[in-house]
Amino acid sequence: MILKLARSNIKGSVSDIMVYFFTLAFCIAIYFTFNSINENPQLMKQFSYASKGLDNIVSFITITSFFIVITMGILIVYSNWYFLKHRKYEFGIYLTLGMRKEHIIGILLIENLVIGVLAISLGILFGVVGSQFMTVMILKTYGMTAATFQFMISKYALISTLINFSAIFIVSVIVNTIAISRFKIVDLMYSKSDLEKVHTRNMKTAIILIVPGIIMLGMGYLMAITQGILSEPKEMMGEIFLGISGTVLIFIALSAIFDFYIRRRKKKYFKGINIFVFGQIVNKINSSSIVMAVTCLTLFLSSMVFMVGNSIKTTLEDKDINSMLYDVSTVIDYNERKVNFDIYDQLPKELKKKVHRKSFAQITIKHNGEAVSKYLKDIKDNKQKFDVAYFMSQKDFNKCLGMIGRKRVKIEKNEYIFAAENDKKYKFGKMLVENKVKLKIGKQVFTPVGVEHCRLDNMHNGRGAFILNDKVNQRFLNEMVVCNVNTDKDSYLRDEILGKIDDIVKEKSKDENKKAIFWHSTREEIVNDSLKKETLVTFLFIYISLVLMVTCGVVISIQQMLQIDKSAKKYKILGYLGADDKMINRALLKQISFYFLIPLIFAMMDFFVGVISIRELISRYGDFEIWRSLFRTGKFIILTYGLYFLLTYFSCKKMIYRKGRR
């Protein structure tokens, strides 16, 4: 009997739980897909080259997956609890007919077992397909052919998926068992009437809550905009606390404020069946204010994660295209000692014939390890004034300009030019020129005459350097020698050059007093390394943001469908009172739209403030193209969140007619 009841319950509620079921399968598929990276030798071999930027990729994926498992655990337990809450009357009937609580627990156990097994099986199946598709895409991104692809199923991903999601379903069953054991028949039989009660909140209470809520949210916004995400930990925690607290207070007070406002717009309130629609909206907001607040914050987090991942990928991508100027860069650091030999002169004659002097630039970058603010007079409050100040001669800088086909510069003895390696530094240099900020080194004072956008090497340090006249005689503690070489992308010649430079530096460093630290960077290495970082960052951030967005969609969808299910009789009565199908459908659309849009509107307010606060962080990677990132984030929200909105609307519409609307 228990088995038959469980089977009939599942069959009867297929359309009701379809959104929940496919969300589970989808999230399990995503989890399996990304965890399969850990055991894929083809991908791990490629990602290992990017270890400088991402030291332990396996650990990073594991930590991210743990976060996703926790999120999905909360979603599954919450959804089951919510379904249980709305089946109280059904359980009351069972108990009244003589069924024991153990039998009800058995029914739920079978239902959860069937749904869990089907969701995990379908999720793993889609995950296997998804992991192969992801492997092919990544290999193509790295310039590898489809012939290198090998089909494989990750044992780690399979075992991890089975253990984690089985554990989540077991926890859900335990929670349901505890809840059912505490049920009383009287409460269960009257639960239906409790669900139909219209909950209202006192207007005075709402004002008391919303005023401090707006103030706290405003203060959080102000702190985020002025201090940014790079503020001190205490200040950042303050921003987060104010933002969360303000959002929760506003949502708690929202139903009373909305009810007060709409009742005073009588033409709107009494038009058609709006009185019914607004009553449903007010009741739902009031009873689900905390859930809506949490949904709003999760939507914000999902949007920000997607935005950050997409922005970092875009800026890295653009930076690689625009800034890789030299085929080979070698940096030689003799600490506090000078390099008094020309590396090009030490090259063999055969190699000199292949590499012309114009394609080989040996430059010296000097510094004392002191901040820019040490040398600049009357500089405005700018975070870049704390960066290390670097200096170069006009002669060396012209070598760099000559290699990239740019016009050489000429500087007088009392002038300086600021050389910027990225857009951020270029803006800083323009500020120096526009404000005529003078440079002081010892007793000498220099006036700015221009700013040049030029890479000094391939190291992506994003430095800015002050270019001085060759006749300026100033001693600095530290000197770095940079050798930039263009080989017309000849990989054989590039390797030959690197080998000879290594030999020369090692030979000159035999004396302990002249021990040098040196490292190389080629155009090909940096492009490949950055490409892998872009791909990895994109996949991981999409992974997190997708799961968070899906969680928001399914929570709102489940709440709306269960409310419509319990309100089916009300819609039937509206039909008896003369409301046609068009009016019913419009009322349903308004109700669902409002419930989906309110958290989204508040989340977008938080999102735009968040974008302003992270601009400083993203700009560290390069130029931050905000509109392109906003456009992509908008498409992501519309596709995922909008899909759940449409699924919810059509499911609820079908539910109303199935429950006896006609």
matplotlib code that plots the C-alpha trace (Angstrom):
import matplotlib.pyplot as plt

x = [0.0, 2.8, 4.5, 1.3, 0.7, 4.2, 4.0, 0.6, 1.9, 4.9, 2.7, 0.2, 2.8, 5.1, 4.3, 4.6, 8.1, 9.4, 11.3, 12.8, 13.8, 15.5, 17.3, 18.7, 19.8, 21.3, 23.3, 24.5, 25.6, 27.5, 29.2, 30.2, 31.5, 33.8, 35.1, 36.0, 38.9, 40.8, 41.4, 41.6, 45.3, 44.8, 43.4, 45.6, 48.7, 47.5, 46.5, 49.9, 51.5, 49.4, 50.6, 52.3, 48.9, 46.9, 49.2, 46.9, 44.1, 42.9, 42.5, 40.7, 38.2, 37.7, 37.0, 34.6, 32.8, 32.5, 30.8, 28.5, 27.6, 26.7, 24.6, 22.8, 22.4, 20.6, 18.4, 17.4, 16.6, 14.7, 12.7, 11.8, 10.8, 8.7, 7.0, 6.4, 4.8, 2.3, 1.4, 0.3, -3.4, -2.7, -0.7, -3.6, -6.0, -3.6, -3.4, -7.2, -7.7, -5.5, -2.1, 0.9, 3.6, 6.1, 4.1, 4.1, 7.8, 8.1, 6.1, 8.4, 11.4, 10.3, 9.4, 12.8, 14.6, 13.0, 13.5, 17.0, 18.1, 16.5, 18.1, 21.5, 21.4, 20.2, 22.7, 25.7, 24.6, 24.5, 27.7, 29.6, 28.4, 29.2, 32.7, 33.6, 32.2, 34.2, 37.4, 37.0, 36.3, 39.4, 41.7, 40.5, 41.1, 44.7, 45.1, 45.0, 43.1, 40.1, 42.4, 44.1, 40.7, 40.3, 36.9, 37.1, 34.8, 36.3, 36.1, 36.7, 33.8, 31.5, 32.3, 32.3, 28.9, 27.3, 28.6, 27.9, 24.4, 23.4, 24.4, 22.3, 19.2, 19.8, 20.0, 16.8, 15.1, 16.3, 14.9, 11.6, 11.4, 12.0, 9.4, 6.7, 7.4, 6.4, 3.2, -0.2, -3.4, -5.3, -2.5, -2.4, -6.1, -6.3, -3.1, -5.1, -7.0, -3.8, -2.3, -5.4, -5.1, -4.1, -1.1, -0.7, 1.9, 1.2, 2.1, 3.9, 6.0, 6.9, 8.0, 10.1, 11.8, 12.1, 13.7, 16.8, 16.8, 17.2, 19.8, 21.8, 21.7, 22.6, 25.6, 26.7, 26.5, 28.4, 31.2, 31.4, 31.7, 34.1, 36.3, 35.9, 36.4, 40.1, 39.4, 40.5, 38.9, 37.0, 35.6, 34.7, 32.9, 31.0, 29.9, 28.7, 26.8, 25.1, 24.1, 22.7, 20.9, 19.4, 18.2, 16.5, 14.8, 13.4, 12.0, 10.3, 8.6, 7.9, 4.5, 2.9, 4.4, 3.2, -0.3, -0.5, 0.6, -1.6, -4.8, -4.6, -4.5, -8.2, -8.5, -5.7, -6.7, -10.3, -9.6, -10.5, -9.4, -6.4, -7.8, -7.3, -3.9, -2.5, -3.9, -2.0, 1.2, 1.0, 0.3, 3.2, 5.7, 4.7, 5.0, 8.2, 10.1, 13.2, 13.3, 13.0, 15.8, 18.1, 17.2, 18.0, 21.4, 22.1, 21.1, 23.5, 26.3, 25.7, 25.7, 28.9, 30.7, 29.8, 30.8, 34.2, 35.0, 34.0, 35.8, 39.1, 38.9, 38.2, 41.0, 43.5, 42.5, 42.8, 46.1, 47.6, 46.6, 47.8, 50.8, 53.0, 55.5, 58.7, 59.4, 61.8, 62.4, 65.2, 65.4, 68.8, 69.0, 72.4, 70.9, 72.9, 75.6, 75.8, 76.0, 78.9, 78.9, 76.8, 75.2, 74.8, 78.5, 79.0, 76.9, 78.6, 79.1, 76.8, 74.0, 74.5, 73.9, 70.5, 69.5, 70.2, 71.2, 67.8, 66.0, 68.0, 67.5, 69.4, 67.9, 68.5, 65.7, 66.7, 65.1, 65.7, 62.8, 61.0, 57.4, 56.4, 55.2, 58.8, 59.7, 56.5, 55.5, 51.9, 50.5, 46.8, 45.5, 46.0, 46.6, 49.3, 51.5, 52.4, 53.9, 57.7, 59.2, 61.2, 63.6, 65.1, 67.3, 66.0, 68.5, 67.2, 63.5, 64.1, 65.4, 62.1, 60.2, 62.4, 61.7, 57.9, 58.2, 57.3, 58.7, 61.6, 61.3, 63.5, 63.7, 65.5, 67.6, 64.9, 62.0, 60.6, 58.2, 56.1, 56.2, 53.0, 52.8, 49.0, 45.9, 45.8, 49.3, 48.6, 45.7, 48.0, 50.7, 48.0, 47.1, 50.8, 51.0, 47.7, 48.4, 52.1, 53.2, 57.0, 59.5, 62.2, 65.3, 67.8, 68.2, 67.1, 63.5, 61.9, 58.7, 56.4, 56.2, 54.3, 53.2, 53.9, 52.2, 55.0, 55.9, 59.3, 59.3, 56.9, 56.6, 53.1, 54.2, 52.2, 54.9, 55.3, 58.7, 60.0, 62.1, 65.0, 67.5, 70.7, 72.8, 71.0, 73.6, 71.8, 72.8, 70.3, 70.7, 69.2, 69.5, 67.8, 68.9, 66.2, 67.0, 64.2, 64.6, 62.4, 63.0, 60.1, 58.4, 61.2, 61.0, 64.3, 66.1, 64.3, 65.6, 69.1, 69.1, 67.8, 70.5, 73.3, 72.0, 71.9, 75.5, 76.7, 75.0, 76.2, 79.7, 79.7, 78.2, 80.9, 82.4, 80.3, 80.3, 78.5, 75.9, 72.8, 69.2, 67.7, 64.5, 63.0, 59.6, 58.6, 55.6, 54.5, 54.8, 52.8, 50.1, 49.6, 49.8, 47.2, 45.0, 44.8, 44.1, 41.3, 39.7, 40.0, 38.7, 35.8, 34.7, 35.1, 33.2, 30.4, 30.3, 29.7, 27.4, 25.2, 24.6, 23.7, 21.4, 19.7, 19.3, 17.5, 15.3, 14.2, 13.4, 11.2, 9.6, 8.8, 7.2, 5.1, 3.9, 2.9, 1.1, -0.8, -1.6, -3.2, -5.0, -6.5, -10.0, -9.8, -9.1, -12.0, -14.3, -13.0, -14.2, -17.7, -17.7, -17.2, -13.4, -12.5, -9.3, -7.5, -8.1, -7.0, -3.8, -3.0, -3.6, -1.3, 1.4, 1.3, 1.6, 4.5, 6.2, 6.1, 7.5, 10.4, 11.1, 11.3, 14.4, 15.9, 15.5, 17.1, 19.8, 20.6, 20.9, 23.4, 25.1, 25.7, 27.2, 29.3, 30.6, 31.7, 33.5, 35.4, 36.6, 39.9, 40.4, 39.6, 41.7, 44.8, 44.6, 44.2, 41.6, 38.2, 35.5, 32.5, 29.8, 30.8, 30.9, 27.5, 26.0, 27.2, 26.1, 22.6, 22.4, 23.3, 20.6, 17.9, 18.7, 18.9, 16.5, 14.2, 14.0, 12.8, 10.3, 8.8, 8.8, 7.1, 4.4, 3.5, 3.6, 1.3, -1.0, -1.3, -1.8, -4.8, -6.6, -5.8, -7.2, -10.6, -10.6, -12.8]
y = [0.0, 2.4, 1.7, 2.3, 5.6, 6.8, 5.8, 7.6, 10.7, 10.9, 10.4, 12.9, 15.6, 15.2, 18.6, 20.2, 18.9, 19.0, 22.3, 21.1, 17.7, 19.1, 21.7, 18.9, 17.0, 20.1, 21.0, 17.4, 17.5, 20.8, 19.4, 16.2, 18.1, 20.4, 17.7, 15.5, 18.0, 16.6, 13.2, 14.4, 14.1, 16.1, 19.1, 18.9, 18.9, 22.1, 23.7, 22.8, 25.4, 28.1, 27.1, 30.5, 32.3, 29.4, 27.5, 24.5, 24.1, 20.8, 22.4, 25.4, 23.2, 21.1, 24.1, 25.6, 22.2, 22.0, 25.5, 24.2, 21.1, 23.2, 25.4, 22.5, 20.8, 23.9, 24.1, 20.4, 20.4, 23.7, 22.5, 19.2, 21.1, 23.5, 20.6, 18.9, 22.1, 22.3, 18.6, 18.8, 18.5, 15.4, 13.8, 14.7, 12.7, 9.8, 9.9, 10.3, 7.2, 5.2, 5.4, 5.5, 8.2, 5.5, 4.8, 8.5, 8.5, 5.4, 7.1, 10.1, 7.9, 6.1, 9.3, 10.9, 7.7, 7.6, 11.3, 11.2, 8.1, 9.5, 13.0, 11.6, 9.2, 11.8, 14.3, 11.9, 11.1, 14.7, 15.3, 12.7, 14.3, 17.8, 16.8, 15.4, 18.6, 20.8, 18.8, 19.3, 23.0, 23.6, 21.6, 23.6, 26.8, 25.7, 25.1, 21.3, 19.1, 16.9, 13.9, 14.4, 13.9, 10.7, 9.7, 9.1, 9.0, 10.3, 7.9, 10.7, 12.8, 9.7, 8.7, 12.3, 12.9, 9.7, 10.3, 14.0, 14.0, 10.8, 12.4, 15.4, 13.3, 11.3, 14.6, 15.7, 12.5, 12.9, 16.5, 15.3, 12.4, 14.8, 17.2, 14.4, 13.0, 16.4, 16.8, 16.7, 15.6, 18.8, 21.1, 19.1, 19.2, 22.9, 23.7, 24.3, 27.1, 28.6, 28.7, 30.7, 33.4, 36.8, 38.0, 41.7, 43.8, 46.9, 50.1, 51.7, 48.6, 48.7, 52.4, 51.6, 48.8, 50.4, 53.7, 52.2, 49.6, 52.4, 54.2, 51.1, 50.1, 53.7, 53.7, 50.3, 51.7, 54.8, 52.8, 50.4, 53.3, 55.4, 52.7, 49.9, 46.2, 46.7, 48.4, 47.1, 43.8, 45.5, 48.1, 45.4, 43.4, 46.6, 47.1, 43.5, 43.7, 47.0, 45.7, 42.5, 44.0, 46.9, 44.5, 42.2, 45.1, 46.6, 43.2, 42.6, 46.0, 45.9, 44.2, 46.8, 49.7, 48.2, 47.5, 51.1, 52.6, 50.5, 50.9, 54.7, 54.3, 53.3, 53.3, 50.8, 48.9, 48.3, 47.7, 44.2, 41.6, 43.7, 43.6, 39.8, 40.0, 42.6, 40.7, 37.6, 39.6, 41.3, 38.0, 36.3, 39.0, 39.2, 35.5, 35.1, 38.3, 36.6, 34.1, 37.0, 38.9, 35.9, 35.4, 39.0, 38.7, 35.4, 37.0, 39.8, 37.4, 35.3, 38.4, 39.8, 36.4, 36.2, 39.9, 39.5, 36.3, 37.8, 41.1, 39.4, 37.2, 40.1, 42.3, 39.5, 38.7, 42.3, 42.8, 39.8, 41.1, 44.7, 44.4, 41.5, 43.6, 41.5, 38.0, 37.6, 39.6, 38.8, 40.7, 40.6, 41.9, 42.4, 43.7, 46.9, 46.4, 47.8, 45.9, 47.4, 45.1, 45.0, 41.6, 42.0, 42.5, 39.1, 37.2, 35.0, 36.6, 33.9, 34.9, 38.7, 38.1, 36.7, 39.3, 42.9, 45.5, 47.3, 44.1, 43.8, 46.5, 46.4, 48.9, 49.7, 50.4, 52.1, 52.6, 53.1, 51.0, 54.2, 55.2, 57.7, 60.1, 60.5, 62.3, 64.1, 67.5, 68.4, 65.0, 64.5, 61.7, 58.7, 55.1, 54.9, 57.3, 54.4, 52.3, 52.0, 54.8, 53.6, 55.7, 55.3, 57.3, 58.8, 56.7, 53.4, 54.4, 55.3, 51.8, 50.4, 52.9, 52.0, 48.3, 48.8, 51.4, 54.4, 58.0, 58.7, 61.3, 64.2, 65.5, 68.6, 68.4, 69.8, 67.7, 64.2, 62.0, 59.3, 55.9, 53.8, 50.1, 49.9, 52.1, 52.6, 54.0, 56.1, 57.8, 58.5, 59.9, 62.2, 63.5, 64.3, 66.3, 68.1, 69.2, 69.9, 67.8, 68.3, 65.6, 66.2, 64.0, 65.4, 69.0, 68.6, 69.5, 68.2, 69.3, 66.8, 67.3, 64.1, 60.6, 57.6, 54.2, 51.6, 48.2, 48.0, 44.2, 41.3, 40.7, 42.2, 44.2, 47.2, 49.6, 53.3, 54.9, 58.4, 59.1, 61.6, 63.2, 61.2, 64.0, 63.8, 62.3, 60.6, 57.5, 54.8, 51.8, 49.2, 48.6, 46.0, 45.2, 44.2, 42.6, 42.8, 40.9, 40.5, 37.4, 37.7, 34.9, 32.4, 29.9, 28.3, 31.6, 32.6, 29.5, 30.1, 33.7, 32.6, 30.0, 32.4, 35.1, 32.5, 31.5, 35.1, 36.0, 32.9, 33.5, 37.0, 35.9, 33.5, 36.1, 35.9, 39.7, 39.9, 37.1, 37.9, 36.9, 36.6, 35.3, 35.1, 35.7, 35.0, 36.2, 32.6, 31.6, 34.6, 34.3, 30.5, 31.1, 33.9, 31.9, 29.0, 31.4, 33.0, 29.7, 28.4, 31.6, 31.7, 28.1, 28.3, 31.6, 30.4, 27.2, 29.2, 31.8, 29.3, 27.2, 30.4, 31.7, 28.3, 28.1, 31.5, 30.5, 27.2, 28.6, 31.3, 28.9, 26.3, 28.9, 30.3, 26.9, 25.8, 29.1, 28.8, 25.1, 26.2, 29.1, 27.1, 27.2, 31.0, 31.1, 28.8, 31.1, 34.0, 32.1, 31.7, 35.4, 36.2, 36.4, 35.0, 33.1, 36.3, 38.0, 34.9, 34.6, 38.3, 38.1, 35.1, 36.8, 40.0, 37.9, 35.8, 38.8, 40.8, 38.0, 37.4, 41.1, 42.5, 40.5, 41.2, 44.9, 45.2, 42.8, 45.0, 48.0, 46.1, 44.9, 48.4, 49.6, 46.4, 47.1, 50.6, 49.2, 46.4, 48.7, 49.2, 45.5, 44.6, 47.4, 45.8, 43.2, 45.8, 48.1, 47.5, 47.6, 48.0, 48.1, 44.9, 43.1, 44.5, 43.4, 39.8, 39.7, 41.0, 38.2, 35.6, 36.9, 37.0, 33.5, 31.7, 33.7, 34.5, 30.8, 30.0, 32.8, 31.3, 27.8, 28.9, 30.9, 28.0, 25.4, 27.5, 28.2, 24.5, 23.8, 26.2, 24.6, 21.1, 21.9, 22.6, 26.1, 24.8]
z = [0.0, 0.9, -2.4, -4.4, -2.6, -3.2, -6.9, -7.3, -5.5, -7.8, -10.9, -9.8, -9.0, -12.0, -13.5, -10.0, -9.3, -12.9, -12.4, -9.1, -10.6, -13.7, -11.6, -9.4, -12.5, -14.1, -11.0, -10.5, -14.2, -13.7, -10.5, -12.3, -15.4, -13.4, -11.0, -14.0, -14.7, -11.7, -13.4, -17.0, -18.0, -21.2, -19.3, -16.3, -18.6, -20.2, -16.8, -15.3, -17.5, -15.9, -12.4, -11.9, -11.8, -10.3, -8.0, -7.1, -9.6, -8.1, -4.7, -6.1, -8.0, -4.8, -2.6, -5.2, -5.5, -1.7, -1.8, -4.5, -2.6, 0.5, -1.7, -3.3, 0.1, 1.5, -1.7, -1.5, 2.2, 1.9, -1.1, 0.6, 3.8, 1.7, -0.1, 3.2, 4.7, 1.9, 2.2, 5.8, 5.0, 3.0, 5.9, 8.2, 6.1, 6.2, 10.0, 10.3, 8.2, 10.7, 9.0, 11.4, 11.2, 10.3, 7.1, 6.1, 6.6, 4.5, 1.7, 1.8, 1.8, -1.3, -3.1, -2.2, -3.2, -6.6, -7.3, -6.0, -8.0, -11.2, -10.7, -9.9, -12.8, -15.3, -13.9, -14.2, -17.8, -18.7, -16.8, -18.8, -22.0, -20.7, -19.5, -23.0, -24.6, -22.2, -22.9, -26.6, -26.2, -24.0, -26.2, -29.2, -27.3, -26.8, -30.5, -30.3, -32.8, -32.1, -32.9, -29.5, -27.7, -25.7, -24.2, -20.4, -17.4, -14.2, -11.3, -8.9, -10.3, -10.3, -6.7, -5.4, -7.0, -5.7, -2.1, -1.8, -3.3, -1.6, 1.7, 0.9, 0.2, 3.4, 5.4, 3.7, 4.7, 8.3, 8.4, 7.1, 9.6, 12.5, 11.2, 10.7, 14.2, 15.7, 13.7, 15.4, 13.7, 14.7, 13.3, 10.1, 9.5, 10.0, 8.0, 4.8, 6.5, 7.8, 4.3, 3.1, 5.8, 4.5, 6.5, 7.0, 8.8, 10.7, 8.9, 11.9, 12.3, 8.6, 8.8, 11.9, 9.9, 6.5, 7.6, 9.3, 6.5, 3.8, 6.0, 6.5, 2.8, 1.8, 4.2, 2.8, -0.8, 0.2, 1.9, -1.1, -3.6, -1.7, -0.2, -2.8, -2.4, -1.6, 1.8, 5.2, 6.3, 9.1, 6.7, 4.2, 6.8, 7.7, 4.1, 3.9, 7.3, 6.4, 2.9, 4.2, 7.2, 5.2, 2.5, 5.0, 6.9, 3.6, 2.5, 5.9, 5.6, 1.9, 2.0, 4.2, 2.3, -1.0, 0.4, 1.8, -1.6, -3.9, -1.7, -2.2, -6.0, -6.2, -10.0, -10.2, -7.2, -8.2, -11.9, -13.1, -10.7, -9.4, -5.9, -5.9, -7.6, -5.1, -2.2, -3.4, -3.9, -0.4, 1.3, -0.5, 0.2, 3.8, 4.4, 2.3, 3.1, 4.4, 1.5, -0.9, 0.8, 0.7, -3.0, -3.7, -2.1, -3.9, -7.2, -6.5, -5.7, -8.8, -11.0, -9.4, -9.8, -13.4, -14.0, -12.3, -14.1, -17.5, -16.8, -15.8, -18.9, -21.2, -19.7, -19.9, -23.4, -24.5, -22.7, -24.5, -27.9, -27.3, -25.1, -26.3, -28.2, -28.0, -29.0, -26.1, -22.9, -20.4, -17.1, -15.3, -11.8, -10.2, -7.0, -6.1, -8.8, -12.3, -15.5, -17.5, -20.6, -23.8, -24.2, -28.0, -28.4, -26.6, -29.1, -31.7, -35.2, -36.8, -34.5, -35.0, -38.7, -37.9, -35.3, -36.3, -33.7, -34.3, -33.2, -30.0, -27.3, -24.0, -21.6, -17.9, -15.5, -12.3, -8.9, -5.2, -4.0, -3.0, -3.8, -6.5, -3.9, -2.7, -6.0, -7.0, -5.7, -5.1, -6.3, -5.8, -3.6, -6.0, -5.1, -7.7, -5.8, -3.6, -6.5, -6.9, -8.9, -11.9, -14.0, -17.6, -19.8, -23.0, -25.1, -23.7, -24.0, -27.7, -28.2, -27.1, -29.3, -32.3, -31.9, -32.2, -35.0, -33.0, -33.3, -30.9, -28.2, -27.3, -23.7, -22.4, -19.3, -17.0, -18.4, -18.1, -19.9, -18.2, -19.9, -19.1, -19.7, -19.4, -19.7, -15.9, -15.9, -19.0, -17.2, -14.3, -16.6, -18.3, -14.8, -14.2, -17.5, -17.1, -13.6, -14.4, -11.5, -11.0, -10.4, -7.8, -7.6, -5.0, -5.9, -9.5, -10.5, -13.8, -15.6, -17.4, -21.2, -22.2, -21.6, -23.8, -24.0, -24.3, -23.0, -21.3, -21.3, -21.5, -17.8, -17.3, -14.2, -15.3, -14.4, -15.0, -15.6, -15.6, -18.7, -18.2, -20.4, -20.9, -19.4, -16.0, -13.6, -10.8, -8.9, -8.0, -5.7, -7.9, -11.6, -13.8, -17.3, -19.8, -23.2, -25.6, -28.9, -31.9, -34.0, -36.5, -34.4, -35.5, -32.6, -33.5, -33.5, -30.3, -28.5, -29.8, -28.5, -25.1, -24.8, -25.6, -23.2, -20.5, -21.2, -21.2, -18.0, -16.2, -17.4, -16.2, -12.9, -11.9, -9.7, -6.4, -6.2, -9.5, -8.9, -11.0, -10.9, -14.3, -15.9, -19.4, -20.9, -24.5, -26.4, -27.0, -23.3, -22.0, -24.6, -23.9, -20.1, -20.2, -22.6, -20.1, -17.2, -19.3, -20.0, -16.4, -14.9, -17.3, -16.6, -12.8, -12.5, -14.8, -12.7, -9.5, -10.9, -12.8, -9.6, -7.6, -10.3, -10.7, -6.9, -6.9, -9.8, -8.4, -4.9, -6.3, -8.8, -6.1, -3.8, -6.6, -7.9, -4.4, -3.7, -7.0, -6.2, -2.9, -4.5, -7.4, -5.8, -5.7, -9.4, -9.9, -7.9, -10.1, -13.1, -11.6, -10.9, -14.6, -15.1, -18.5, -19.4, -20.6, -17.2, -15.3, -17.3, -17.0, -13.2, -13.0, -15.1, -12.9, -9.7, -10.9, -12.6, -9.4, -7.2, -9.7, -10.4, -6.8, -5.7, -9.2, -8.9, -5.5, -6.6, -9.6, -7.3, -5.3, -8.5, -10.0, -6.7, -6.6, -10.2, -9.1, -6.1, -8.0, -10.9, -9.1, -8.6, -12.3, -13.7, -12.2, -14.9, -17.6, -19.2, -17.7, -20.5, -18.3, -21.0, -22.7, -19.3, -18.3, -21.6, -21.1, -17.5, -18.6, -21.2, -18.6, -16.2, -18.9, -20.1, -16.7, -14.5, -17.4, -18.3, -14.7, -14.9, -18.1, -16.8, -13.6, -15.5, -17.9, -15.1, -12.9, -15.8, -16.5, -12.8, -12.6, -15.4, -14.2, -10.8, -12.2, -13.6, -16.4]

ax = plt.figure().add_subplot(projection="3d")
ax.plot(x, y, z, "-o")
ax.set_aspect("equal")
plt.show()
